[in-house]
Amino acid sequence: MKIFSAQTNYNLPIYDYHLVWATLLLLGVGLVMVYSSSVDMAASSKALNFNSYYYLIRQSIYILIGFILGYIAFLIPTYFWQKIAPILFIFGLILLVLVLLPGIGVEANGSKRWISLIVINFQPSELVKLFTVMYASDYVLRKSKQMRTIVKGFLPMLGIIVLTGFLLILEPDLGALAVISVIAMGLLFLGGLTYKIFFSLLFFGPIAVYFLIKMSPYRVDRVIGFLDPWKDPFGISYQLTNSLMAFGRGEFFGSGLGSSVVKLQYLFGAHTDFILAVIGEEFGLFGVSIIIILFAFLVVRLFGISKESIQNKKPFSALMAQGIGLWFGIQGIINMGVNLGVFPTKGLTLPLLSYGGTGILVNMIAIAIVLRIDFDNRRNMRGQFY
C-alpha cells in the first residue's frame, strides 16, 4: 500500500480494510464450501447422527471463536510477542512431544497429529507454524550482527528446525515440516542470510527431501502415483485422479453450487485438503481463479504491511508480517498444487478456507496480529507515539 502523505495522515482508517475484506471473503467462501463439500458425508454418517449440518455448525463455531481470539490478539502489543517468542516456541516443541505419547496423541489415518480436548482435536503443528514466525523473527534481530556467518548465524536455527522436523516426521507430517522450514529459512534470508548459504540450501534441500521420501514406502507410492496418476487410478492415485476429474467436470464456470460429484464420498478430505477440487467442480476455472486472486492479494497485503513497518522502523513487526505472508503463501501454493496435480498428494489444508478447528483459529489469530502491526503503523503515521 502506498504510504500516505503528511497531509492525509489524519484521515487514515484505523485498520487495513483491504486485508479485512480479503480475509472475510475467504472465510465466507470457505464456510459455504465446507457445507457444500461435507453435506453428503455428514448426512450419511451414523456417528454424526445423520446431521447434514454437522461440519457447517462446527466450522461456524470455530470462526466465531476465531474472531474472539483474534480480537484478543489484536489488543496485545507486538513487542509482547517478541518478548515471549522463545518461550512460545519451546511450548510448541513440548506439544509436539506430547502428541507422540501414548494416551495423549490421537491417531487417525495412520498419523498421530492431534491432542484430544474432548470438544475438539487440537493440532499442535498448526500452532508451531505461528510460533516459528515469532521465534525466527526474534532470532534474526538478536543475531543481526552474526546473520552472515554460518556457525553463529545459520547453524543454530538449522539445528532448531532439524529438531522440529524430527518430531514432525515421527507424527508423520511432512507438509507442516515443509511450511515451517520455508518460514524459518525465508526469514533468515530476509534478515540478512548470505546468498551463498541460501543457494546451498536450494541445492541440499531437495536431497534431504529425496531421502525423507525414500525412508517411507507410502511417500514413494505417492510420488509414483503423482508421476503417472492414471496408471493406478483406483489405488495409489485415487485421490489425485478424483481431484483432476473434478476440475475437468467443472470446466470454465462449473456445474453449480451443491452439484459436485466427487464430494459424494469419492474424494476423501473434500472439505479439508481437497476443498479446492470441489470449488473447481462447482464453480469451474472462474471460481478457482477468484480464490487464487484473493490469496495472492492477501499475501501481497501482508508483505505491503511489512514494508510499512520497515519504513516506521519496526523490524520485528516487519519480519512477523513477512513470516505470516510466507506461511500463507507457501501453504496455499502447496495445497493448490496438490489439488491440481502439480505436487504429490500431501495433507495440508487451504488457509482460511478448509475445515478444521486449530487451523482456522491459528490463521485468524495470525491475521489479527498483522492487523495490529498495521494499526501501529497507522498510529505512527498520525504521530501518536506510545
C-alpha positions in Angstrom: 0.0 0.0 0.0 1.2 3.5 -0.8 2.4 5.4 2.2 0.1 8.4 2.7 1.4 11.9 2.7 1.6 14.1 5.8 -1.5 16.0 4.6 -3.7 12.9 4.6 -2.3 11.1 7.7 -5.1 12.2 9.9 -7.7 10.8 7.5 -6.2 7.3 7.6 -8.7 4.5 8.6 -7.6 2.7 11.8 -7.1 -0.6 10.1 -6.5 -2.1 6.6 -9.9 -2.5 5.0 -8.4 -4.4 2.1 -6.8 -7.1 4.3 -10.0 -7.4 6.4 -12.3 -7.8 3.4 -10.0 -10.3 1.7 -9.9 -12.4 4.9 -13.7 -12.2 5.4 -14.3 -13.2 1.8 -12.1 -16.2 2.1 -13.8 -17.2 5.4 -17.2 -16.7 3.9 -16.4 -18.7 0.8 -14.8 -21.4 2.9 -17.9 -21.7 5.2 -20.2 -22.2 2.2 -17.8 -24.7 0.5 -17.3 -26.6 3.8 -21.0 -27.2 4.0 -21.3 -28.0 0.3 -18.4 -30.4 0.3 -19.4 -32.2 3.6 -23.2 -32.3 3.5 -23.5 -35.8 1.9 -20.8 -37.3 4.1 -22.4 -35.9 7.3 -25.9 -36.8 6.3 -24.9 -40.4 5.7 -22.8 -40.8 8.8 -24.4 -42.7 11.7 -21.6 -41.5 14.0 -22.8 -37.9 13.3 -26.4 -38.8 13.8 -27.0 -38.2 10.1 -26.8 -34.5 10.7 -26.0 -32.8 7.4 -25.2 -29.5 9.1 -22.6 -31.1 11.4 -19.5 -29.6 9.7 -21.2 -26.3 8.9 -22.1 -25.8 12.6 -18.7 -26.7 13.8 -16.9 -24.5 11.3 -19.2 -21.6 12.2 -18.3 -22.1 15.9 -14.6 -22.2 15.0 -14.9 -19.0 13.1 -16.8 -17.3 15.9 -14.2 -18.3 18.4 -11.5 -17.2 15.9 -13.0 -13.7 15.9 -12.9 -13.6 19.7 -9.3 -14.9 19.9 -8.3 -12.6 17.1 -9.7 -9.6 18.9 -7.7 -10.5 22.0 -4.6 -11.0 19.8 -5.2 -7.6 18.2 -5.2 -5.9 21.7 -1.8 -7.3 22.5 1.2 -5.0 21.6 3.6 -6.5 19.1 6.6 -6.1 21.4 5.0 -8.6 23.8 5.2 -11.4 21.1 8.8 -10.6 20.7 9.4 -10.8 24.4 7.9 -14.3 24.8 8.7 -15.7 21.4 11.4 -18.2 22.7 9.0 -19.4 25.5 6.2 -19.9 23.0 8.4 -21.8 20.6 9.6 -24.1 23.5 6.0 -24.6 24.4 5.3 -25.6 20.8 8.1 -28.2 20.9 6.7 -29.6 24.1 3.3 -30.0 22.4 4.9 -31.8 19.5 6.4 -34.3 22.0 3.1 -34.7 23.9 1.3 -35.6 20.7 3.5 -38.6 20.2 2.9 -40.0 23.7 0.5 -43.0 24.1 -2.8 -41.9 25.7 -2.3 -38.3 24.7 -1.9 -38.2 21.0 -4.9 -39.1 18.8 -4.2 -41.3 15.7 -6.2 -41.0 12.5 -5.5 -42.3 9.0 -2.0 -43.6 10.1 -0.9 -40.2 11.6 -0.6 -39.1 15.1 -1.0 -35.3 14.8 -3.8 -34.4 17.3 -4.4 -34.0 21.1 -7.9 -34.6 22.2 -9.5 -31.7 24.1 -12.9 -33.6 24.2 -14.8 -31.0 22.1 -12.0 -30.5 19.6 -8.9 -32.3 18.4 -6.1 -29.8 18.8 -3.3 -30.0 16.2 0.0 -28.6 17.7 1.8 -28.3 14.3 -0.6 -25.5 13.3 0.3 -23.5 16.4 4.0 -24.2 15.9 3.8 -22.5 12.5 2.8 -19.3 14.2 5.4 -19.8 17.0 8.1 -20.3 14.3 7.2 -17.0 12.7 7.6 -15.3 16.1 10.8 -17.1 17.1 12.5 -16.8 13.7 11.7 -13.0 13.6 13.1 -12.6 17.1 16.2 -14.7 16.3 17.0 -12.7 13.2 17.0 -9.5 15.3 19.0 -11.0 18.2 21.6 -12.4 15.7 21.6 -9.4 13.3 25.3 -8.8 13.6 26.0 -12.5 13.0 23.5 -13.4 10.3 26.1 -13.5 7.6 28.1 -16.2 9.5 27.5 -19.9 9.2 28.5 -21.0 12.7 26.8 -18.3 14.8 24.1 -17.2 12.5 22.8 -20.1 10.4 23.6 -23.3 12.2 21.8 -22.6 15.4 18.5 -22.1 13.6 19.2 -25.1 11.3 19.6 -27.2 14.4 16.3 -26.0 15.8 14.5 -26.7 12.5 16.1 -30.2 12.4 14.8 -30.9 15.9 11.3 -29.7 15.0 11.4 -31.6 11.8 12.4 -34.8 13.6 9.3 -34.5 15.8 7.1 -33.8 12.8 8.4 -36.7 10.9 7.5 -39.0 13.8 3.8 -38.0 13.5 4.3 -38.0 10.4 3.6 -34.5 9.0 5.9 -33.7 6.1 3.6 -30.9 4.9 3.9 -29.0 8.2 7.7 -29.6 8.1 7.9 -28.1 4.6 5.9 -25.0 5.6 7.9 -24.4 8.9 11.2 -24.9 7.1 10.3 -22.3 4.4 9.1 -19.8 7.1 12.3 -20.2 9.1 14.8 -20.1 6.2 12.8 -17.4 4.4 13.0 -15.1 7.4 16.7 -15.9 7.8 17.2 -14.9 4.2 15.1 -11.7 4.6 17.1 -10.9 7.7 20.5 -11.0 6.0 21.5 -14.6 5.3 24.1 -14.7 2.6 23.3 -15.8 -0.9 26.0 -18.4 -0.7 24.2 -20.1 2.2 20.8 -19.6 0.6 21.8 -21.2 -2.7 23.4 -24.1 -0.7 20.0 -24.7 0.9 18.4 -24.8 -2.6 20.9 -27.5 -3.5 20.8 -29.6 -0.4 17.1 -29.2 0.3 15.9 -31.4 -2.5 18.5 -34.0 -1.5 17.1 -34.0 2.1 13.5 -34.3 0.7 14.6 -37.2 -1.5 15.9 -39.2 1.5 12.8 -38.4 3.5 10.7 -39.8 0.7 12.9 -42.9 0.4 12.6 -43.6 4.1 8.8 -44.2 3.9 7.1 -46.6 1.4 3.8 -44.7 1.4 5.7 -41.5 0.3 7.3 -43.4 -2.5 3.9 -44.6 -3.6 2.5 -41.0 -3.6 5.4 -39.8 -5.8 4.8 -42.8 -8.2 1.1 -42.0 -8.3 1.9 -38.3 -8.9 4.2 -39.1 -11.8 1.7 -41.3 -13.5 -1.8 -40.9 -11.9 -3.7 -42.9 -14.5 -1.6 -46.0 -14.1 -3.4 -46.9 -10.9 -6.4 -44.6 -10.6 -8.2 -46.8 -8.1 -5.1 -47.4 -5.9 -2.3 -45.0 -5.0 -3.6 -42.3 -7.4 -7.2 -42.5 -6.3 -7.2 -39.0 -4.6 -5.4 -37.3 -7.4 -7.4 -38.7 -10.2 -10.7 -37.8 -8.5 -9.4 -34.3 -7.9 -8.4 -33.9 -11.5 -11.7 -35.3 -12.7 -13.5 -32.7 -10.5 -11.6 -29.8 -12.2 -12.3 -31.4 -15.6 -16.0 -31.6 -14.9 -16.2 -28.0 -13.7 -14.8 -26.6 -17.0 -15.0 -22.8 -17.1 -18.0 -21.9 -15.0 -18.7 -25.1 -13.0 -21.7 -27.4 -12.6 -23.3 -25.2 -9.9 -23.2 -24.9 -6.1 -24.1 -28.2 -4.5 -23.8 -30.3 -7.6 -20.3 -31.8 -7.1 -20.0 -35.5 -7.7 -16.6 -36.1 -6.1 -17.9 -34.9 -2.7 -20.3 -37.9 -2.7 -17.6 -39.8 -0.8 -15.4 -40.4 -3.8 -12.8 -37.9 -2.7 -11.5 -38.3 0.9 -11.0 -34.9 2.6 -13.2 -33.0 0.2 -14.0 -30.5 3.0 -10.3 -30.3 4.2 -7.3 -30.9 2.0 -9.2 -31.1 -1.3 -11.8 -28.3 -0.9 -10.3 -26.5 -4.0 -11.3 -29.5 -6.1 -14.9 -29.1 -5.1 -14.7 -25.4 -5.8 -13.3 -26.3 -9.2 -16.1 -28.7 -9.9 -18.9 -26.4 -8.7 -17.6 -23.1 -9.9 -15.1 -24.1 -12.6 -11.9 -22.2 -13.7 -13.7 -18.9 -12.9 -14.2 -19.9 -9.2 -10.7 -21.2 -8.8 -9.2 -18.1 -10.3 -11.2 -15.9 -7.8 -9.7 -18.0 -4.9 -6.2 -17.7 -6.3 -6.6 -13.9 -6.8 -7.9 -13.5 -3.2 -4.9 -15.4 -1.8 -2.4 -13.5 -4.0 -4.0 -10.2 -2.8 -3.9 -11.4 0.8 -0.2 -12.3 0.6 0.7 -9.0 -1.2 -1.0 -7.0 1.5 0.8 -8.9 4.2 4.1 -8.0 2.6 2.9 -4.5 2.0 2.2 -4.0 5.7 5.7 -5.4 6.3 7.2 -2.7 4.1 5.3 -0.1 6.0 6.7 -1.4 9.3 10.2 -1.1 7.8 9.6 2.5 7.0 8.3 3.0 10.5 11.5 1.4 11.9 9.7 -1.6 13.4 11.9 -4.5 12.3 10.2 -7.2 14.4 6.8 -6.2 13.1 8.1 -6.2 9.6 9.6 -9.7 9.9 6.4 -11.0 11.6 4.3 -9.8 8.7 6.7 -11.3 6.2 6.7 -14.6 8.0 2.9 -14.8 8.1 2.9 -13.9 4.4 5.4 -16.7 3.7 3.3 -19.1 5.7 0.0 -18.4 4.0 1.7 -18.2 0.6 3.6 -21.4 0.7 0.8 -23.4 2.3 -1.7 -22.1 -0.2 0.7 -22.9 -3.1 1.3 -26.5 -1.9 -2.4 -27.1 -1.2 -3.5 -25.7 -4.6 -0.6 -27.6 -6.3 -1.7 -30.9 -4.8 -5.3 -30.4 -5.8 -4.2 -29.6 -9.4 -1.7 -32.4 -9.6 1.4 -30.1 -9.6 2.7 -31.6 -6.4 2.4 -35.1 -4.9 -0.5 -35.6 -2.5 0.2 -34.1 0.9 -2.1 -33.4 3.8 -2.1 -29.6 4.0 -5.3 -27.5 4.4 -6.0 -24.3 2.5 -5.7 -21.4 5.0 -9.0 -19.7 6.0 -11.0 -22.0 3.6 -10.6 -25.6 4.7 -12.5 -27.2 7.5 -10.5 -27.5 10.7 -10.6 -26.1 14.3 -7.0 -25.5 15.0 -6.1 -24.3 11.5 -8.9 -21.7 11.3 -8.2 -20.4 14.9 -4.5 -20.0 14.3 -5.0 -18.5 10.9 -7.4 -15.9 12.3 -5.0 -15.1 15.2 -2.2 -14.6 12.7 -4.3 -12.2 10.6 -5.2 -10.3 13.8 -1.6 -9.9 14.7 -0.8 -8.4 11.3 -3.8 -6.1 11.7 -2.3 -4.9 15.0 1.0 -4.3 13.2 -0.8 -2.3 10.6 -2.8 -0.4 13.3 0.5 0.6 15.0 1.9 1.7 11.6 -1.1 4.0 11.1 -0.8 5.4 14.6 2.8 6.2 13.9 1.8 8.0 10.7 -0.6 10.1 12.7 2.2 11.0 15.1 0.5 9.2 18.1 3.5 7.5 19.6 3.1 5.4 22.8 
